[in-house]
């Protein structure tokens, strides 16, 4: 998300840096380019006008033009206003889902058909179960779409979350009331109502949403919108905000939207916070929306906090401790490498990880427009899976005939296997060097943090 806008803004600031001191003409030219970049990113015109007017006024102030680092001052002004547009400090302080209400807390999802409501319901349930230790009940109110209720039940079983049993012929309001009563009598903390959608906004949809809302009085009503529909997402949010009393927004498929205009517009136009963003198909691919972190990503400042949180959520602690112990002994085999590859995939692949690191956007651009081939990780995993246990433990066994067998079994080529083994050997050599250095040697070289318990004594 925001890839195009981030690139354009980066180019604008690079040109400004060449000037050193800034004139009003330089600032005016930059504002025109930023305006075009925002419009091309599908940001709503009223939001663009307000954004440019505010930034221009602050950027033309004497404190900026006479500053020792005027470009950095302009970047800060743009950053701070991006944070305001995306929700500001109030949204940042309340990032995530507000569950401050008597149990069971009702959370109703609304939106158009195809926006990803059902998957989002499961993602939110999974997050509440895993991170907040909540007992969650899923209830599908979608009697329009064939097998919609079964789809939610299947997703519930996958994540270990209960779903309301289906009663044939029951209407949405009846389902909602039964779900709420089940939540009360069986001690659930949260009940998530997955409502039906339509292909477009119509009166029937709004009446059904209103009827369900009146019947169960949900604490949260979240609009689920596909980020890839651009300006239409803004119109959708505006209508639902006026008619359905939404309390927050969930943007789905942001990983496929390089423009990001919906996120920049929806908060400003509706006055409702973006609560979550869906960053992929996986159940775990759901992030709280932090305005300041997103602004940092847009301006190429990275988002190290989110990267650390993602690592904390996905790393298998037992597996990591076993690997750390092996590293301390200088041992590292192909099974360990396979574990590292799985970890990278869980964290969103190389592109997902790199996008959260400061200054990496330009580096990715320099590496080529083809972007990083995420399939390489899966191919490398397939190569290691095609080896025998003894081959994974002792790669020296891999002669020419064995490599040809593995290439055939994994659907890859011998050169790919050679590259993987070279990568493995480089890592194994590094582990051996770390073992030879020991804790004191690592400390001298500033690498104490790479070894478990290095430099610490109890």
N, C-alpha and C positions, 0 to 999 in steps of 0.2 A: 504494500500500500504506500502511496505517496512517492513512488519511485520517480515518476516524471517530474512532479513538482520539486522534489528534492534536488534533482539534477539541474533544473532550470534556475532555482534559487542559488545553488552553488555556483553556477556560471555567472550570475549577476554579481554576487559578492566577490568572485575572483576578479572580475573587471574593475570593480570599485577599488580593490586593493592596489591595483596598478597605478592609481591616481595619487596615493599617499594622502595629501590634503584634499578635502572634498569641497566642491562648490555647490550652490543651489542647483545649477544645471546638471551636475553629476547625480544629485539626489533625485531630481525630477526625472531624468532618464531611467534611473534604476526603478523608480516607482512605476513607470509605464511598463517596464519589462515584467515586474512582479505582478502587475494587474493582468497582463496577458497570460502569464504562467498560471495564475489562480483561475482565470476563466477557462483555460485549456484543461485544468484539473477538475472541471465540472463544479466549481464552487458557485453558489447562487449569486447572481448579480448584486442584490442588495448587500450581501455579506462582503463582496469584493469592494464595493464602493465605500462602505464603512471602514474596512480594513485599510485601504489605501489612504483615505482621508486622515485617519488616526495616526498611522505610521509616518506619513508625510509631515504632518504638523510637528511631531516629536523629533523627526530626523532633521528638520530645518532649524531646530533650536540652536542657539549660540553655543550651548554646552557641547553639542555634538560637532558642529563645524570647526570649532576652535580646539577640539580635543586632540590629545597626542595620538590617540588611536581612533579616529572618527569611524572607520569601517566597522571596528569591533563594537562601537556604540550603536551603529545602525543595525548590526546583526542582533544585538541584545534587545533593541526596540522591537524588531520583527519577532524575535523569540517570545518576548513577554506578551505581545499582542496575540500571537498564535495561541499561547496558553489561555488568555482571556476568552478568545473565540471558541476554543475547544472545551471550556468549562471553568477555567480559573481555579483558584485555591479552594473554593467551596466544594467543587466536584472532586478535586484531588483528595481532600480530607475525607470525603464520603465514598471513595472509589470502592466498587463492589456492590453487592445487593444488600439493601437495608432490610433487615429482618427483625427490627425492633417493634414487635407487636406480640400479643398473646398467641400461644400455639393452639392449633396449627396455623402457621402464617400462610395465607393464600397468595400465590404468585400466578397471575394469568398472562399467557402469551398470546398476542394478537398479531395479525399481519396478513399479507396476501398469500395465496397458494403458491408453493414453490420457493418461498423465502428462506426455508430451513427451520421452521418453527419446531417440528417434531425432534429433529436432531439437536436443536438448541435446548429443548426441554431436557433431553437426556444429558447434555453437556453440563447444564446448570445443576441438575440433580447429582451428577457425578462429582462436581466441584464441591457442592455443599456436603456431600457424604465424606469425601476424602479429606478436605481441608478444614471444614467446620464441624465434622462429626455429627451432622444432623441426620435424623431419621426422616427420609423423604418418601412421599407417595406421589406417583405419576398418574394423571388422569387424562385420558384422551376424550375430548368433547367433539371430535371430528367424525360426524356420522355421514358426511358428504362424500369423502374420498374413500374409495374401496381399500380395505385392509389398513387404513390409517391407525385404527386402534390396536391392531395386531403388531404393526410396525413399532409403536411406542412400547408395547409389552416386550417385544424382542430386544429392543435397546435396553429396557429396564433389566432384563435377565442378564444381559452382557455385563452390566456395571453393578449388579447385585442390589438393585433398587426395586422396591415393590411397585406394581402398577395395579390400578383399580380393575377388578374383573369386569368383563364386558357383559352387559345384559341386552339381548337382542331387542331392537325396537325402541329403546330408551332415548329420549330427547336430550339435547345438550344441557338444558337447565336442570333436568332430573339427574343427569350424570354428575353435574357439578355439586348439587346438594348432597348426593350420596357420597361423593368423594370427601366433602367437608365433614360429613357426619362420621365417616370411616376414620378420617384423620383425628377427630375428637375422641372417639371411643377406643382407638387402638394406639394412642400415644404418639402420633406423628408430629414432628416439629414443623414440617413444611409440606404443603400440598401444591403441586404444580399443575395448573389447568392448561392443557394444550388445545386451543380452540381451532375451529375450522377456518379455512381461508377461502378466498375467491380469486379468480383470475384478475379481477379489477375491483375497485371500490364501488360498492352499490349499497342501496338502502337495506337489503336483506341482511347483508353482512353486519352493518352497523346495528341493526335491531337485535340480532342474535348476540353480539358482543355486549350490548347494553343490558339485555335480559339476563345474561350470565353474571355480569358484574353486579346487577341489582340483587340477584339471588344469593351470591356468596360474599359480596363486599371484599374483594381481594385487597390485600395490603399493598401489593405491587401489581401494576399492569404494564407489561413490557411490550413495546412494539418491536417485532423482529423484521428487519429490512435487509434486503440484499444490496450490499454496497455497490455492486456492479451495474445497477440500474441508474446510477448517477443522479441527474436532476429529478427524475421521477421519485427517487427515495425521499427527497426533500418535500415534494408535493404530498407524498403518502404520509409522511410524519406530520405535516401541517394539518391534514384532514383528520387523522386519528387523534391528534392532540386536541382539536376542537370538539370532536364528537365522542371520543371514548375515554377521555380523562386519563391518558397514559401518564405514567410516572417516570418512565425511563425508556431507553432505546438499546437494542442489541443489533449491531451491524454484523452480518454474516458475509462470508467469502471475501473478506478484505485482502486475503492473500492473492486473489486473482484480480484485484483492482489496483492498477498502477497509478490511478489519478487521485483518489482519496477525497474528492470534493464533497461527497455526501457527509463524511465525518466533520469536515470544516463548516458545513452549512447547517446541519440538523440541530445542533445544540443552540446555535445563535437564533435560528428562526422559531424553534418550538419552545425554547426555554427549559427543555427537559434534558437531563444528563444522559450521555452515552454510558451505559453501565458496563457492558461487555463487548468485545469484538471476537468474532470467530475467525481463527487463523488457519483453518484446514479442516479436512474431513474427519480426522481422528477425534475421539471422544474428549481427549485431553486438550484439544486445540481450541481453548477458550481463555481469553485474558481479560482481566479488569481493565477498564479504560482510564489511563492516567494522563490528563492533559499535558502536564509538564514533560513527561517521558515521550509522548507522541510528538510534541513540538521539537524535542531534541532529535528525534529520528528524522523529522522533516528537514532539519537544518544540518544533518550530517554529524550531529554531536553524539550519536549513539544512544544506547539505553542499557548501560551495564547493569543497573539494578534489576531490570526485567530478565536479563541473561542469567544473573545469579539466582533469581527466584525460579526460573525455568529449570536450571540445573538442580536446585534443591528439590523440586517437585519430581524430577524424572530419574535422578541417580538412585540406583539400587545401593543402599548403604552397605549391606553385607558384601555385595560384589566389589564395591569400591575398596573396602577394607582388606579383602583378600588380595586384590590387585596391588594395593599399597605395600602389603607384606611381601609379596613376590618381588616388587620393584626394589624393596630394601635389600633383598638378597641378590639382586642383579638378575633375577629370572623373569623372562618375558617370552611367552610362546604365542603361536598363532591363535589359540583359543582366547588369549587375552586381547589380541588385536581385534578379533571378532566382537568381543564385548565392547571395545571402544567404538567400533563402527555402529553397533546397535545403539549406543548412547547418543552418538551424533544424530542418528535418525530420530530418536525420541525427542530430541531438542529442536526438531524442525529442519534438520539437514544443515549443510554448510551455509547455504544462502540465508537461512533463518538465523543462524548464529552470527554470521558476518554482519548482517543488517543491524545488529544491536551493538556492534563495536564502533567506537568513535573513529571517524575519518576513513572508514573502510569503503564507503560508497564510491569514492573516486577510484580506489584501488580495484574494485570489482569492474568498474567501467574500463579501466586500463587493461584488465585481463581479457577483454573482448566482449562484444555485444552478444555472444552466444550464451553468456552467463555460465554459472557453474553447473556441470552435468551431475545432477543428484543421483542419476541411475548408477554412477560409478560405485557408490557405496553399496548398493544392493548387489551389484555384480561381484564386488570383492567379497561380500558375505557369502554369495553363492559359491565362489571359488573355494573358500575355507570350508564350507559345508560339504564340498565334494571330496575332501581329503579324508584319509583314515585318521583314527585317534593318534596312532604313532607318528604319522606325517605332521600332524598339527603340533605335536610335542617336540618333534625333531625335524625341522625343515631341511636338514642336510640330506635326508633320504630322497628328496625330490629331484631325481635325475630326469633326463629327457623324456623317457617313456612314461614316467609317472605324471609329468606335467602335461603331456598330450592326453593322457586318460582323464585328468582333472578338467582340462579345457573342454573335452567332449562331454563330460558329465555335467558341467556347470553352464554350458552354452556360451563359453567365452573363448579366448584365444591364448596361445602360449605367451605372446608378448605381454598380455594383460597379467598373466600369472607372474611373469618375470618382474614386472613393475611393482606388483604387490609384495613380492618377496624382497625386492630392494627397499621398499618402504619399511617392511618389517625389520630388515637387517639394520637399517639406520636407527630405528627406535631401540632395538635390542642393544646396539653398541652404546647408545646414550645411557641406557640403564646400567650397563657394566661400568661406564665411567663414573656414574653417580655412586655406585657401590664402592669403587676404589677411593673416591674423594672422602667418603664418610661424612658424618655430621659436621665436623670441624672444617673440613675442606669445602663443603658446600657453603658454610657460613662465610668463609673467606671470599668465596666467589659470588656471594650475594644470592645463592640458590638454596638457602636453607628451607624455604617453603616447599621445595619440590620433593623432599623426603619426609615420610611420616615420622613425626616426633623429632625431626632433625633439630638439634640445638636446644632441646628441652630435656630436663632431667627432673624426676620426681623424688 
